[in-house]
């Protein structure tokens, strides 16, 4: 067997196994039998799913920092390598969110419930009026609940709103801020 420079590596030195030779031999053997190793590993993991799951969970917990760093780097690299695919996905995601929002606004009648009797006649017919409408918790604490769903613009949160319509109301931005101020909601300290 030869090293990178083409020099012969003896199998034994003074009657003992040469570790450098063993390392190169194992590497060469692995390269020639790589397909077999992958097939065996895949088969083992499929037949021992519970053990594999426990082991992976234990490793992720033990090496949480490394897993998080690797995931961030992988995601960055994947975004760069597959930019077109991600751009298409992002656009589709935004469209689906818009459709879901339109569905919710339609269920609320596309107009402010106007609890403070503000005159909306001047801008209710304006096209951009709909973009000023906000979904509001009737009892407050919407920010805390939204954080449980990791943000306001995801499907889990919008589906929750759809299934719990009685907990919400539709307000224009002005009415929503008046309500926040009167009820002392979401005050930064």
Protein Blocks (a to p, Z undefined) as FASTA:
>chain_A
ZZfkopacdfbgghiacfklmmmmmmmmmmmmmmmmmmmmmmmmmmmmmlmmmmmmmmmm
mmmmmmmmmmmmmmmmmmmmmmmmmmmmmmmmmmmmmmmmmmmmmmnoopafklnopafk
lmmmpmklmmmpccddfkgjmlmmmmmnopakbfklmmmmmmmmmlpccddfklmmmmmm
mnopaiaZZ
